[in-house]
Amino acid sequence: MDIYPAIDILDGRCVRLAQGDYQQETIYNPSPLAQAVVFEELGADCLHIVDLDAAKTGQLKNLAVIEAICAQTKLYIQVGGGVRSKQAAQRLTDVGVDRVVVGTAAIENPDLVVELAAGMSVALGLDVRSGKVSTHGWQQTTAVGFIQLLRDFEEVPLDAVIITDIAQDGMLSGPNLLLYRTALETTGLPVIASGGVGTLAHLHQLADLKLDSTTTDTVSLSGVIVGKALYEGKVELQQALKLSK
């Protein structure tokens, strides 16, 4: 299970939001690049970045910051937020992003997801509130269930699906294990969990979440994204990374 430290960028700063609320912003580092370097020095191999401005508006406002992180670290970097066109995805890969995360487009333009997945590394990002998928930086909740969307993209050559439980995100109160178990039961895509991690014990719960099968290998989570718990000192990154060894 890979551990992805998270950097959310808003107005060029490293922040965290509570439950996706842009009015509940905490600034943890004025320099996302400096924060990425810290994570790398602590042993991280990969990094999850969200351009919060782009998630809301569709404009890649923080592209220069993302480019600097790609250029000045050796981290495997996946980026989501505002990837709603081929041009946006290409701009990210052109500056060194390893994997683009597509969320809103999966609802509004599913053919785009298919097209992107044919030519680059793509993860499907599903932000879930009460079983339904939210879009535009969690500002709009659709009538589409996440289970249906997982099934719709089952045959698309995606790298992974990232599932965020909005209600748990930034709360540190524990992950929604039922949500991730349901995802593992529904799709054959690698599943990355996001939202709710507040202790090392929570990470162990996610690592222990496995489905036994008589026909295939044991199915477990591919990775987990950890944000606020790292910034608040609730989880030490070096301890968390032992779960990925």
C-alpha positions as CSV (number, residue, x, y, z in Angstrom):
1,M,0.0,0.0,0.0
2,D,1.6,3.2,-1.2
3,I,1.5,6.3,1.0
4,Y,0.8,9.6,-0.8
5,P,1.5,12.7,1.3
6,A,-0.9,15.4,0.1
7,I,-0.3,18.9,-0.9
8,D,-3.4,21.0,-1.6
9,I,-2.5,24.3,-3.3
10,L,-4.7,27.4,-3.0
11,D,-3.5,30.8,-4.2
12,G,0.1,29.4,-4.3
13,R,0.1,28.2,-0.7
14,C,0.0,24.8,0.9
15,V,-3.3,24.5,2.7
16,R,-5.9,22.1,4.0
17,L,-9.6,22.4,3.8
18,A,-12.2,20.9,6.2
19,Q,-14.7,18.7,4.4
20,G,-13.9,20.6,1.1
21,D,-15.1,23.9,2.5
22,Y,-13.1,26.7,1.0
23,Q,-14.1,28.9,3.9
24,Q,-12.4,26.5,6.3
25,E,-8.8,27.0,5.1
26,T,-5.7,26.4,7.2
27,I,-2.3,27.4,5.8
28,Y,0.4,24.9,6.6
29,N,3.2,26.2,4.5
30,P,3.4,29.3,2.2
31,S,5.6,27.3,-0.1
32,P,4.3,24.0,-1.6
33,L,7.7,23.4,-3.1
34,A,9.3,23.6,0.4
35,Q,6.7,21.2,1.7
36,A,7.3,18.7,-1.1
37,V,11.0,18.8,-0.4
38,V,10.3,18.1,3.3
39,F,8.2,15.0,2.4
40,E,10.9,13.8,0.0
41,E,13.6,14.2,2.7
42,L,11.5,12.2,5.1
43,G,11.5,9.3,2.6
44,A,8.4,9.7,0.5
45,D,8.5,8.3,-3.0
46,C,5.3,9.8,-4.3
47,L,3.1,12.9,-3.8
48,H,-0.6,13.7,-4.3
49,I,-1.2,17.3,-5.3
50,V,-4.6,19.1,-5.7
51,D,-4.9,22.4,-7.4
52,L,-7.8,23.8,-5.4
53,D,-8.1,26.9,-7.5
54,A,-8.4,24.8,-10.7
55,A,-10.8,22.3,-9.0
56,K,-13.2,25.2,-8.5
57,T,-12.7,27.2,-11.7
58,G,-11.2,24.8,-14.2
59,Q,-8.2,27.1,-14.7
60,L,-4.7,25.8,-13.9
61,K,-3.7,28.7,-11.7
62,N,-0.9,26.9,-9.9
63,L,0.9,25.3,-12.8
64,A,4.1,27.1,-12.1
65,V,4.2,25.8,-8.6
66,I,3.5,22.3,-9.8
67,E,6.3,22.6,-12.4
68,A,8.8,23.7,-9.7
69,I,7.9,20.7,-7.6
70,C,8.3,18.3,-10.6
71,A,11.7,19.9,-11.5
72,Q,13.2,20.1,-8.0
73,T,12.2,16.7,-6.6
74,K,12.4,13.1,-7.8
75,L,8.9,12.3,-6.4
76,Y,6.3,10.4,-8.4
77,I,3.7,13.1,-8.7
78,Q,0.0,12.8,-9.4
79,V,-2.1,16.0,-9.8
80,G,-5.8,16.6,-9.7
81,G,-8.0,19.6,-9.9
82,G,-9.4,21.3,-13.0
83,V,-8.4,18.6,-15.5
84,R,-11.4,19.0,-17.8
85,S,-9.7,19.2,-21.2
86,K,-7.0,17.4,-23.1
87,Q,-5.1,20.7,-23.1
88,A,-5.1,20.9,-19.3
89,A,-3.9,17.3,-19.0
90,Q,-1.2,17.8,-21.5
91,R,0.0,21.0,-19.8
92,L,0.4,19.0,-16.6
93,T,2.3,16.2,-18.2
94,D,4.5,18.7,-20.1
95,V,5.8,20.1,-16.9
96,G,6.6,16.7,-15.5
97,V,3.5,15.4,-13.8
98,D,3.5,11.6,-13.8
99,R,-0.2,11.0,-13.4
100,V,-3.2,13.2,-13.9
101,V,-6.4,12.8,-11.8
102,V,-9.7,13.4,-13.6
103,G,-12.8,13.9,-11.6
104,T,-15.5,16.4,-12.8
105,A,-14.8,15.3,-16.4
106,A,-15.9,11.8,-15.6
107,I,-19.4,13.1,-15.1
108,E,-19.5,15.9,-17.7
109,N,-17.3,14.4,-20.5
110,P,-16.6,10.7,-20.0
111,D,-15.3,10.4,-23.5
112,L,-12.4,12.7,-22.5
113,V,-11.4,10.3,-19.8
114,V,-11.3,7.5,-22.3
115,E,-9.2,9.6,-24.7
116,L,-6.7,10.6,-22.0
117,A,-6.3,7.1,-20.6
118,A,-5.3,5.9,-24.1
119,G,-2.3,8.3,-24.2
120,M,-1.2,9.0,-20.6
121,S,-1.3,7.9,-17.0
122,V,-4.7,8.7,-15.6
123,A,-6.4,8.1,-12.3
124,L,-10.2,8.5,-11.9
125,G,-10.9,10.8,-8.9
126,L,-14.2,10.2,-7.2
127,D,-15.2,12.6,-4.5
128,V,-18.1,11.0,-2.6
129,R,-20.7,12.5,-0.3
130,S,-23.4,10.2,1.0
131,G,-22.7,7.7,-1.9
132,K,-23.0,10.4,-4.6
133,V,-20.2,11.9,-6.6
134,S,-19.4,15.6,-6.2
135,T,-17.8,17.8,-8.8
136,H,-16.2,21.2,-9.3
137,G,-14.0,21.1,-6.2
138,W,-16.7,19.4,-4.1
139,Q,-19.0,22.4,-4.7
140,Q,-21.7,20.5,-6.6
141,T,-23.2,17.1,-5.6
142,T,-24.5,15.1,-8.5
143,A,-27.2,12.4,-8.6
144,V,-24.6,9.9,-9.8
145,G,-23.7,7.1,-7.4
146,F,-20.0,6.2,-7.1
147,I,-20.7,2.5,-7.7
148,Q,-22.3,3.2,-11.0
149,L,-19.4,5.4,-12.1
150,L,-16.9,2.7,-11.1
151,R,-18.7,0.2,-13.3
152,D,-18.9,2.7,-16.2
153,F,-15.1,3.0,-16.3
154,E,-14.3,-0.6,-15.5
155,E,-13.0,-1.3,-19.0
156,V,-11.0,1.9,-19.4
157,P,-7.2,1.5,-19.0
158,L,-6.9,3.7,-16.0
159,D,-4.0,3.5,-13.6
160,A,-6.2,3.8,-10.4
161,V,-9.3,5.2,-8.9
162,I,-8.9,7.7,-6.0
163,I,-11.9,7.7,-3.7
164,T,-12.3,10.6,-1.3
165,D,-14.9,10.6,1.5
166,I,-15.8,14.3,1.7
167,A,-17.5,13.9,5.1
168,Q,-14.3,12.5,6.6
169,D,-11.8,14.6,4.8
170,G,-9.8,16.8,7.2
171,M,-11.7,15.5,10.2
172,L,-9.0,13.0,11.5
173,S,-11.8,10.8,12.8
174,G,-11.0,7.7,10.8
175,P,-11.5,6.4,7.3
176,N,-14.8,5.2,5.9
177,L,-13.8,1.5,5.7
178,L,-17.2,0.4,4.3
179,L,-16.8,2.9,1.4
180,Y,-13.4,1.4,0.4
181,R,-14.5,-2.2,0.9
182,T,-17.5,-1.5,-1.4
183,A,-15.1,0.0,-4.0
184,L,-12.8,-3.0,-3.8
185,E,-15.9,-5.3,-4.3
186,T,-17.1,-3.2,-7.3
187,T,-14.0,-2.6,-9.4
188,G,-10.9,-4.3,-10.5
189,L,-9.0,-1.0,-10.7
190,P,-6.4,-0.3,-8.1
191,V,-8.1,1.8,-5.3
192,I,-6.5,4.6,-3.5
193,A,-8.2,5.8,-0.3
194,S,-8.4,9.4,0.8
195,G,-10.1,11.1,3.8
196,G,-10.2,10.6,7.5
197,V,-6.8,9.3,8.4
198,G,-5.9,10.7,11.9
199,T,-3.7,8.1,13.5
200,L,-1.2,5.4,12.5
201,A,-3.9,2.9,13.6
202,H,-6.2,4.3,10.9
203,L,-3.5,3.5,8.3
204,H,-3.2,0.0,9.7
205,Q,-7.0,-0.4,9.3
206,L,-6.7,0.5,5.7
207,A,-3.7,-1.7,5.1
208,D,-5.6,-4.6,6.7
209,L,-8.7,-4.1,4.5
210,K,-8.5,-7.1,2.2
211,L,-11.0,-9.2,0.2
212,D,-10.2,-12.9,-0.2
213,S,-11.1,-14.5,-3.4
214,T,-11.1,-18.2,-4.5
215,T,-10.3,-17.2,-8.1
216,T,-7.8,-14.2,-7.8
217,D,-5.1,-13.0,-5.5
218,T,-6.1,-11.2,-2.3
219,V,-7.5,-7.7,-3.2
220,S,-6.4,-4.8,-1.0
221,L,-6.0,-1.0,-1.3
222,S,-3.3,0.2,-3.7
223,G,-2.6,3.3,-1.7
224,V,-3.8,5.9,0.8
225,I,-3.5,9.7,0.7
226,V,-2.6,11.4,4.0
227,G,-2.8,15.1,4.5
228,K,-3.9,16.9,7.7
229,A,-2.7,14.1,10.0
230,L,0.9,14.8,8.7
231,Y,0.6,18.5,9.1
232,E,-0.9,18.3,12.6
233,G,1.7,15.8,13.8
234,K,-0.9,13.1,14.4
235,V,1.0,10.7,12.1
236,E,4.8,10.6,11.4
237,L,5.5,10.1,7.8
238,Q,8.4,7.8,8.4
239,Q,6.2,5.5,10.4
240,A,3.5,5.6,7.8
241,L,5.9,4.8,5.1
242,K,6.8,1.5,6.8
243,L,3.4,0.2,5.6
244,S,4.5,0.6,2.0
245,K,7.7,-1.4,2.4
